[in-house]
């Protein structure tokens, strides 16, 4: 129509290299000795930054998985079907080793840092697909608790091939793993699980029980918890038995979720389902926590990645949209908001990759291993919380367009809360932090060693460290204050990392905006902060 002339709208995000254009990520990779992965990161980064991947992500979320409980003849089949876009994304992640790179690198320096970079990039392609890839990566330490189980399954896990066929594992070119711990009566309190494991005549056990959340039910195998003869034990449940018959694992329904819609989450019923034990009998939590530690690290790096993607869209939109005689990015207040979001992302990258480096160094350094134990819970809690508000603010930068489903921010916004729930809620993380620092002298010592590294570099950080020490000394109301303490420790860690590694302008902005008397919302960086330096470092593709 004559009135429908399109003026002053943004333009599509052009192709970009999500690795080479991310200065904070590149520096974190080098700092953590992950440079060995540089070519792979650049290869994946250029794919992630393509319009084709954005369209695949949109299609995978617009066409969520469907449950086919029975075939047309009435036979129980318990299959989950996916849109072709999902399979293409899974194949991309597997081909680039998002699930395997750290283990194939062995004990070499920077193995986890390099692989965390791959995960960080792939989250920006599509977060939902990262769930099965994360669990497939994370299962290795738990499998190794039983060498015979690991000998069978680990080579299949580490294959960089995607094979969605529902056939026995020995016929597949690559497998994926899921997890089924949560029951409706217990939630995070898995020790109240009622699923029962009874010895099977042929060896192994038969499971009977219900799981309220089973992540990625189309996987080839699952780790699960059940009450065995010696107490709560970890078991491996294959989807298809070696003889080709389907293990009686019944998918009752798929969850209709707020976000993460490309990924299937389900309720399942074990009805004489065959499984084999993993780890020591009665030590199920200790066995599966090895997997949980890995997935929590992925939540931290994934939250940082989601922030980066949200900020990228916000800066791009503000660069191409005008109001009141200037582009949005030229407006002083919008500049403050965008710089603040970019600063938050920079700090998130620094913290999450510091934890990844501790996973690497902890193989030979007990102090780093102890820091990884407590630092993972801190980073998971803080970053999974911060990404929610940041994504909302980035959406608001788009105005009404951000709230429309045919723009990418609506999908990112729905995805943002997941990390705060997955692998333990915020309260669980904060209580884990208190438990680590009070029950493990090594963890407390390692945490303080890290916190004290920048001592003397800035009086504001020194004051924060002194106040944290005083708060930890008052044990009477510690649990009541667990979130406050964890938040302050996270801020201190981030401030120290930026002081030591980031350009001075960014470190000063963080200290002034987070440790001084700043506002509660983004966009409250004080006058005098170098917004140009922050935005130039995080500049969106032209």
N, C-alpha and C positions, 0 to 999 in steps of 0.2 A: 504494500500500500504506500501511497505517497508520504505518509508520516513515518514510515518504518525505515528511516535512515539510521544505521548503527553508528553512533558516535561515542567516543570516550569510553570504550570498553577495553579491557585488557586483551592480550593476545595469548594464544597457547604457549605453554612453556616450550622453548626450543630444545632440541637434543643437547645433552650435556654429559660429561664424564663425572659421575657422582663421586668418584675417588679423587681425581686430579683437581676438581674444583673445591674440594673440602680441605682447607689448609689445616684445620685442627685435627682432622683424622690423619692426614699424611704425617704430621709431626708426632702424633701419638703412636703411630705404627713404627716410625723410626726410633722413637724413644724406647719402645718396648721390644726392640730387636726383631720386629716383624717385617723388615725390609725384604726378606726372602720371598714374601707373598706379593710384592709390588706389581709385577706383571699380571698376576691373576686378579688382583684388586682392580687394576685399570681395565682389564678385559671385562670384568663383571660390571664395573662402574659405568662404562660406556653403554652397556646393554640396559642397565637399570634406568639410565637417563634417556631412553628412547621413548617416543610416543607410543610405539607398539606395546611396550610393557605397561604403560599407564592404561591402555585400552584393555589389556588382558586382566589387569587388576579390577577394573570396573566391571568387566563381564563376569569374572569369578564371583564377585560380590552380588551382582544383580541376579545371578543364577546359582543359588546356594545348593548344597548337596541334598540328595533325596534318598530316603530309606526305602528299599524294596525288601520287605520282610519275607514275602513268599513269591514263588514263581506263579505262572498262570495256571499251573495244575494244582496249586495248593501246597507244594512242598516248601518247607522252611529253608530260606537261603541267606537271610540276614546280610544283604549286600547294600553298600552305599554307592550311589552313582554321582558323578561329578560332571560339570560342564567341561568341554575340551580346554578352555582357558586355564582351568586349575591344573590339568595334567601337563600343559605346556610349561607352566610356572614351576611345577614340581620337577620336571625334567631339567629345567634350567638350573635350579638350585642343586640338584644332585650332580649334574655335569660339572659344576664349578666347585664341588667339594665343600659346600656349606655344612654338610653333616659329617665330614671326615677329615678335613685338612689338618687339624691339630694332631689327630692320632697317627695319620700317615707320616707326619713330620717327626713322630717319635718324641724323644726327649730333647730335641734341639732347641736352642734359645729362640724365644719369640713364637713358639708353635701356637699357643693360645691367642696371642696378640694378633697374629696374622689371620687366624681363623675367625676371631671375633670381628676383624675388619670385614671379612666376607659376609658374616651374619648381619653386621651393621648396614652394609650396602643392600643386602637382599630384603631386609625389613622395609627399605624404601621402595622396593618393587611391590611387595604385597605381604602384609603382616600375617594374614591368616595361614598362608602356606608355610610360614616359618615354624608353626607349631609342630607338625610332624618332623620337620628337619631338625629342629632343636632337640626333640626327644630322641631322635635317632642318634644324634651326636652324643647326647648326655648319657645314654645307656651303657657306654663302654666301661666306666669304672665299676658299676654295679655288676656287670657280667663277669668282670675279672675277679670278683669275690669267689667264683666257682670256676676254676680253670677248665674243667671239662665242658661246661656250658659255653664259656668264652671261645674255646677251640672250635665249637660248632658254629656259633653265631657271629663272632666278631668279623671273620673274613667277609661274610655276607653283608654286614652292616657297612663295611668300609668300601664296598664297591661303589664307584661313581656312576651308577646307572639307575634309572628309574624304571621299575617294572610293576605296573599296577595290577597284574593278573592275580586272581585269587587261587593260587596253587601252592603246593608244598614248597617250603623254603629252598630245598635242594634243587628245585627246577627254575629258580629265579636268578636273574642277573644282578639283582640288588634288592635289599629288604628295607622296610621302615619299621620303627618301634613306636608304640604308644604307651600310655600309662593309665592304670585304673586303681586309684587308692580310695577316693572319697566315697563315703556312704552317707545316706540321708540322715541318719541319726547322729553322726559325729562330726562331719565337716573336716576341719583341720585336726581334730582330735582323733587321729587314726587308731589310737590304742583301743578305742571303743568299737572297732570294726567287728561285725558279727559273721562275715563270710567264713565258712568252715572248709578246711582242707583235710580230707581223709585219705589215708594210704590206699593206693590203687594196686590190685593184684599184679599188674604188669609193670609196676615200678612207677615212681612219681606219685602224684596225688590226684584226687578228684575234688573239684571245688563246687560248693553250693552257696549261693548268696547273690546279693544285688549291689551294684555299684551305681551311685547317683551321678557321678561324672566319670566318663571314660573318654579321654582325649584321643582323637584320631582313630575311630573304631574300624577304619578300613586298613589299619596297619597289619603287618605280617605277624607281629608278636607284641605282647604287652608284659610289662612288669606290674604285679599286683600284690596286695597284702591280704593275708588270710590267717585265721587262727588255726595253726597246725598242732600236732601232738605236743610240741615243745613251746607253744606260745606263738605270738604274732611273727610270721615268717614271710619273706619275699619269695614270690614264685614267678616263673616265666610261663606265659600262656601262649602257645602258638595258635594262629588263626586257622591253619590247615594242618592236619596231622601228617606224619611222614608217609602214611599209606595213601594220601590223597583225599581222605574223607575230611569233612569240615568239623572242627571241634565245636561241640554244642555251646557256643557263646551267642546268646540271643540278644540282639539289639532291640530294646523295647521301644525306644523313640529317639529322635534327634532333638536336641535342645533348640528352641526358637530364641536366638540370642539377640541382644542389643547390637553387638558388632561381631567382628571376627566371623563374618557370615560365610566366607568362602571355605572355612574349615568346619569339619563335622565334630560336634561334641554330643555325647549320647549317654543314655542310661542302658546298662546291660545286665543281663541275668546269667549267672553261672548255674548251669543245670547238669551236674556230673561232668564238668569241664575238666579235661586233662591238663595238668601243669607239672613242671619240675621245679624243685627248690633252687634258689639262688642265694648264696651266702650261708651263714651259719643258722641253724634252726633256732627260732625264738629271737633272732636278731634282725627282724624284718625292717624296722625303722632305720637301724644303723646301715643296712645294706642299701635301701632305696634312697637314703639321704645323700649318698654319693651322686645319684642321678639328679636329685633336687638341687644340689650345689651348682651343678653345671647349668641347669635350666634357669636358676636365679641369676647367674652371671649373664645369660642371654636376655633376661628381662631388663637388666640394667643397660646393657649395650643397645638393646632394641628400643628402649625408651629414649636414649640419646639419639638414635637414628630417626625415630618418629618426630622428635623435636626438630631435627635438621630438615626433614622433609616439609614440616609445617612452616618453618621459617623461610624455607626456599620459596614456597608458594606465596607467602605473605609479601616478601620483598619483591618478587616478580610482579605481583599485582600492583603494589604501591608504586612501582617504577613506571607502569603503563597507564595508570588511572589518574586523572586530574580532578581537582576541586579547588574552588576559590582562587583560580588563577595560577595554580602551580600543580605539579604532580604530587601525589600523596607523600612520596618519599622525600620531597623537599620541604614538607610542612614540619616545623620544629617539633610539635608534639608527637606526630606520627613517627618522626625520626627517633625520638626518645623511646617510643614503644618498640619499634623494630630493633633498635640497638640493644635494648634490654632483653628481648627474646633471643637475639643472636648471642648475647653474653651468657644467658642461661644454657644455651646449647653448647657453647665452648666449655663451660664448667662441667656439663654432663659428660662430654666426650673425655675430658681429662680424668674424671673420677672413674668412669666405667673401664677405661683402658688401663688405668693404674691397677685395678683389681684383676684384670686379665693378665697383666704382667706378673702379679703375685701368684697366680695359678702356675705360670711358667717357672718362676724362680723358686717356688715352693717345693719343687721336685728335689732340689738339693739344699735349700736354705730353710731350716725349721722356722726361723723368724718370719719369712715371707709366707710360709704355709699357714702359720698362726694368724698373720694379718689377713690372708685371704678368707679364713673362716669367719672372722668378725666383719671384715670389710664388705663381703658379699651381701650380707644382710643389710648393712647400712646403705650401700649403693642401691640395692633393689628397692628398699623402702622409699628412699628419698627421690630417686629418679622416676619411679613409677607414679609417685604422687605429683611431681612437678610437671610431667608431660601433660597431665589433664588440663591444668590451668593454662599452660602455654598454648596448647592446641586450641582451646577456646578463644584465646586472645588473637591467635593467628587467623582463626575463622572470622572473628569480628573485623579484622583488617580488610576483609573482602566485602564488608557490608552485607546486604541481602543475598548477594551471589554466593557467599560462603555457606549460607543455610540451604541452598538449593542442591538437590541430589545429583544434578548433572555436572556439578563442580566437585573437585576432589576433596574439599575440606570436610564435607559432611561424612564421608567415609573415614577420614582420618580422625574426626572427632568421636565417632562411635567406637573406634578402635582404642582410643587413648586410655580408658579406665581398666582395660583388661589386665595389664601388668601388675596393677595394685592388688588384684585378687588372685591371679594365677600363682601357684607355688607358695601360697601363704599370704594372708592379708597383711595390712600394715601393722596391726597389733602383734601378729605372730612374728614379724621381722624384728620389731622393737624389743619384744621379750627375748628373742634369740640373741640380740645384741647384749642385753643385760646378762643373760645366762653365760654368754661367752666371756665377758669381761670379769665376771665374778666367780665363775667355776673353772676358768682356765687362766692361770697367771701368765702363761705364754701369750695368749691372745691379748690380754690387757697390756703386757709389755710391748708387744709388736705394734699395737694401735698407738700407744704413746710415743714409740720411737718414730712412727710416721708423722704424727701430729707435731712433734717437736722439731722436725727437720728445718722448717722455716723460722724457728724461734729467733727473734731479733731482727727480722726483715721488715716488720711492720708492727707498730704499737697496737693497732686495732686487733690484729690477729693474736698478738700476745695476750691482750686483755681477755679475748674470748677463750683462749686455752686455759687461762687461770680460772675463769668462771666455770668451765667444764670440769676441771679438776675438783673444784669446791662442790659442785653439784653431785659428782660421783661419790664424794666422801660422805654425803648425807644419805644413808641407806634407808631411813625410816619410810620415806614415801617414794622410793625409786620407781616402783611399778607404775604408780600414778603419773610420774613424770617421764615415762619411758619414751614417748614420742618427742617431747621437748629435747631430751638429751640426745637422742639419735639425730634429730634435725640439726642441732648445734654442732655435733661431731661431723656430720656430713658437710656443713658449711665450712667448718675449719679445714677439713681435708681438701675441699675444692679451692678455698682461698690459698692454702699452702701450695697446691699444685700450680695454680695460675701464677703465683709469685715466683715460683722456681722455673717455670717453663714457658709461660705466655708472654707476649709483648707487654711492656710496662703499662701501656695505656689500658689494656684489658684487665690486668690485675688491679690497677687502681680503680677502675670502674666497678669491678666486683666488690672490692673492699668498701668503697663508698656507697654502693647501692644495696649491699647485703649485710654488712657488718656495722655500718654506721646507722644513723637514725633515718632510714629510708621509709618509703611508703609500703603499703601492703600489696599493691597491684603493680603489674608491669607498666613501664613508662614513667617511673619515678627516679630515674638516674639524675643526680644533682647537676646543677650548672657547673661547668668547668670540665666535665668528663668528655673525653675525646670520642664523640659519637662517630665521626668520620672514620677513625681507625678501626672501630669495631665493625662498621658496615662494609668497609672495603675488604676486610678479611673474610666476611661472610657473604660477599656479593653473589647475588643470583646470576644465572646465565643471562647474557644480553638478549 
